[in-house]
Amino acid sequence: MAKRFLYIIAAIIVLVIAGLIVLRVWAQELTALALVPSAEFSAQPALAANAYADPAMWYSHPQLAGTNDPARWQPSLANKRALLPTPAEPAEPAPPPFAVFFVHPTSYLDRSNWNAPLGDNEAERVAKIYLRGMASPFNAAETIWAPRYRQATLGAFLTDRPEGQQAFEAAYRDVELAFAAFLSQTAPDMPIVLAGHSQGALHLLSLLNRKVAGTPLADRIAAVYAVGWPISTSHDLPLLGLPACRAPDQPGCIQSWASYAEPADPSQVMRYYRRSVGLDGQPRGDSPILCTNPLTGGTGRKAAPAALNLGTLKPEGDLSNGTLVPGAIPARCDARGILLIGDPPEMGRYVLPGNDYHVYDIPLYWANLQADVARRVRAWAARS
């Protein structure tokens, strides 16, 4: 009986080991199987040209009441007092009025469609949570605009099938239409800040390439935060019409970073990056990736200590709430173009394999981003 029991235990151990090997070797394939739609791409009807004149097509919009606008959420004053300047260090002057156009990241995981239908309850619930944590640092803006759009499903990132690119293009068309409405309803002399994360950053890059670069509109851009999406400094950046941010007081420039704790394993993202095609039509390969240090506001590999971190937005539960914790997270760009954040911090259950803190790219440096955008808008106004 004892021997039979040992055989059973041994068999279970073998199955567990085999399962772990399968997950390790075929993790990417299994994930794709679970998330990539199997159906052919079917384009949804185009939105009406004036669709975004309706405030209901926006998560954040000047006509929304503060309690209904997720981007206007802020950490409680009790949590921010530790970050307020002392009497010996007067607060920086408020920036001049500026407008923010923010594109939220992927919140649609369903494999039944290549693009999220408008009104999908779960996708919209998650999008609002993302906006609370990622668009809220821009709260000093006079107006914040964050459109609802028929985003590509998460599985579109996990396939080389043409349907994936078709889904991104379909999502971009909605964003472009929203951007036109944003411009038409924003004062022509007001500085603009463009911001987005992950899929949102991808669409921002397309906007810069197709609608901003080489036009008078480029002069109105006070800052761009295209976070959580790799930007090739040789195949993408030259076609965006704006330079990378090299200094904290530089206006009209682009910031981007992707956060990993150590030891960092960005191999899955790097595989995607190497086989992807840049805005110039050439494979990105091993070209350098733009990495901005959010604690210094510039590029370069010099490490910035946690003492420079004005406040990490540490989330609670499902990310819909959080508290600011100063001096918690350092930052250093490495040779691969990823942002290293030191030992793995406790931020919640949404850390991805490889110590990838993708979901927390902006919350990790929430208060620094808040100060950064105000500084760059002031610099833009001083230059203009």
N, C-alpha and C positions, 0 to 999 in steps of 0.2 A: 504493500500500500504506500509506504514511504517512498519507494523507488518510483512508483507511478506518479506520485505527487511531484517529485523532482523533475520527471520528464515533462509534466505539464508546465511547471515553472520555466524550464529551459525552453520549451516551445514558445511560451509567451515572450520571453526575453528575445528570442530570435525574431519573432514577429515585430516587436517594438524596434529592434535595431534595423530590421529591413525597412520598416516604415520611415524611420529617421533618414535612412539612406535615400529612399525614394523622394522624401521631402527636400533633402539637400540637393540632390542631383536634378530633380525635375520640378523644383519649386516654381520656377518661372512658367513652365509649361502648364502646371496644374492651376496656377493663378489665372493664366490666360484662358484656360478651359472654363473656369468658373465665372469670368467677368467679360470676355469678348463675345459680343453678339454673334450668333450663328447665321442670322438672316442677312439677306442682301441689303445694301443701303437703299433707303427710300426717303427721298427729300420731303421734308414737311413744307407746306405752302409758305410762300414768302409773306412776311409781315407787310402790312400796309405802310406806305411811305411815311405816314404821320402817326404810326403806332406809338412812338415814344413821346408824343405830345400828352399822352395820358399818364398822370402820376402813378396810376395803378401798375404801370409797366416797370416801376422802379422799386427797389428795396429801400434806397435812400434817395431823397428828393427834397428840394426846398419847401414843397407844400405839405410834406408829411409832418405830423406833430412829433415832438421830441421823443415821446414815449413809444412811438411806432417806428422810429428810425433806428435800426440796429447800429449804424455807424456813429450815432450820437451817444451811445452808451459810454460811461466812464467808470473807472474804479472809484470806490468811495473815497471821500475826502480824508477819512481817518487813515486810509492806507497810503495816501499821497503826502501826508504832512511831513514824513521823514525826508521827502524829496524836495520840499520847498526851500528856496534860498534863505539864508540867514540874513539878519539886518546888515551884516557887513558885506553881503554879496547880493546886491539888488537884482531883482528879476530883469531878464532881458525885455526890451520893449516888444509889445505885441506886433506881429507881422501885419503888413497891409492886407486888405481883403483879397482872398484868393479862392479859387474853385478847384475842387478835387473830382476827378473821374476815376472811380475804382471798379475794377473787374474782379469778381470773386472767383475762387478756385473751384475745382470739381467737387460737386456735392451729389452727383447722380451716379449710382453704381449699378443700376438695373441693366441687364443684358437683353431685355426685350426690345430695346430701341437703341439706335446709334446716337440719337440726340434726345435730350430730355424734353418731354412735352411741357409747355407752359402750364403751371398749375399742379405739377406733381408735388404732393404734400410733403413727402419725406425729403426730396431734394431741396425744396424751398425752406423747410425747417432747418436743415443743416447749413444752407447758404446764409441764413440769418445769423446763426451761431458764429460762422466764420467771420462775418462782417463785424460782429461785436468785438472780436479779438484782433482783427487785422485792419479794419478801416478806422477804428476808434482813435488811433494815434493822430489822425488828421483832423481832430475835432476843432482845432483853432480856425479851420476854414470857414469862410462865410457860407459856402454851399458845398455839400457833398452829394455826388450823384453816383449811384450804384445800380446798374440796370439788371433786370431779370433778362436772361437770354437762354436760348435753347442749346445749352452746353453739350459738348461731346461727352458721352459716358466714359467712365474710368477705363473700360476695356479698350477704348480706342488708342490708349497709350501703349497697349501691350501687344499690338499686332502690326505686321508689315503689310497687311492687306490694304488695298486702295480705299476700302470703306472707312478705315480709320482717318485718313487724310480728308476724305469727303465730309466726315462728321466735323472735323476741325474747321473746314471752310464754311460749312453751314452755320456753325456757332459764330464764327467771325463775322459773317454777314449781319447777324443780329447786333453784335457789338458795334460794328461800323455804323449801323443805322442809329443806334443809341447815341453814339459819339456825335453824329451830325445834329441830333436834337439837343444834346448838351451844349454844343457850340452856339446853336441858334438862340438859346435862352440864357447865355452867359455874356455879360458885358464885354465888348470887344477889346477893352483896354485892361481887363482883369487878368492877372497871372494865373496859369493853369498848372496843376500838379497831376500827373498821371501815375496811378498805382494799381498793382494787381499782384496776385500770387498764383504760382503754378500755372494751370490752364489760363487763368486771368492774365498772367504775365506774358504768356505766349501770344494772346490776342493783342496785348499792348504793343508788342514788338511788331506785329503786322500793321497795326495802326500807325506806328512811327514810320515804318518803311513805306507804306502806301499813301498815307494822308498827311504826314507832317514833314518828313525829310524834304529839303529843298523848297519849302513853301514859307510864306511869311508867318504861318502859325508856329513854326519852330522857335521864333523869337519870343513867343508868349509862354513857352514851357519853362517854369521855374525849377522843376525837378521831376525825375522819373524814378519810380521804385518798381522795378520788374524783378520781383523776388521769387525764389524757388523754381527758376527755370534757367538752364545753362545758356549763356550768351557767348558765342565764339568771338574773341577779339579780332580775329582776322576774317571770318566768313559772315559775321552778323553785324558787329558794331559799326564798320564803315558805312553801312547802308541804313543806319538808323537816324542819321542827320544830327546827332548830338554826341558829345564825347563821354567817356567814362568819368565819373567823379574822382578826382585826384586829391581834393582838399575839402575840408569841412565847410568852408565858406564859398564854395564854387557853385554858382547858379547854372541852370540850363544844362544839366548833366544827368547821367544814368547810373543808378546803383543796382547791384544784384548780388545775391549770396544764397548759398544752400548750406544748412547747418548740420554738422555731424559731431557727435561726441566721440571720444577716443576710447578704444581703438576704432577708427572709422573704416568702414568698408563700403565705398560708393560704387562697387563694381557693376551692379545692375544698372545704375544710372549712366555710368561711363560707357557701358556696352551700347545702350540706346543712343548716347551722344555720338559715339564714333561712327555709327552707321547712318546717322541722320544727315540731312542736307541743309546747308546754310542758306541764308537769304540771297547769297550770290549764286546759288545753284550748284555749289561744289560740296562734296562730302566734308563734314566737320573734322572727321578723323581725330587726330591727337592735337588739334589746334588748342591754344591756350583758352581757358575759360575765365571770363570776367568775375573777379571776386572783390567785393567791397567790404571793408571792415566796418560794421555799423557802430562800433565804439569810437572810431577815429574819423569816419566819414571819408576815407580815402582808400586807395589800393596799396599794395605792398605787403610784405610778409611779416612785418614787425608785429609782435604779439601785444595785445592790449589787455591789461589786467582787469579782473572783475571789479576792482575799485572804480573803474570808469563807467561801469554799467549803472545808469541812473535808476533803472527799475525794470525788472522782469515781471511780466504779467503771468503769474503762476495760476493756472486754471483750476477750477474746482469741478469735479464730476464730469459732466458732458461738455465742458468748455464754455458754457453759457454764462459763467461768472468767474471771477478771479480777483486776486490781490496783487499789488505791486510789491516786489521785494528788491531793494537796491543792493548793489555790490555782489550779485550772486553768480553771474556768468561771464567768463572772459571771452575773447575772440581772437582768432589768428587765421589768416589765409595761408593755405599750404601750396606746394608746387603744383598740385593737381587742379587748383582753382576752387577748392571747397573750403568752407569756413569751419574751423575746428573750435569747439566750445568747451574743451577740457573733459573732465570726468563726467559720465552720464548724470545729468541732474534729474531730479524727480519732478516731472512735468505732467505725468498722467499716463494713460494706457495706450496712447496713440503713437508711440515711437515705432518707427518702421524698422525692418531688419537692417543690420549693418550699422546700428546706432544712428540711424537717419532721423533727425528731428524736423523733418519737412513741415509737418503740421504746425510746428512752433517757431518757424523762421522769424516771424514778426513779433509774436509775444515775448520771445527771449530778450528782445532789445526794445520793448515797447516805449519806454520813456525816452530813450536816446533818439528813437525815430521821431517822436513828438517834438523834441528840441531841434532835430536836424531839419525837419521840413520848415519850421518857423525861421530858422537861420538862413536857409537857402532862399526863401521867399523875400526876406529882408535884403539879402544880397542881390537878388533879381531887381528889386525896386531901386536899390542904390545905383545899379548899373544902367537902368533904363532912363 
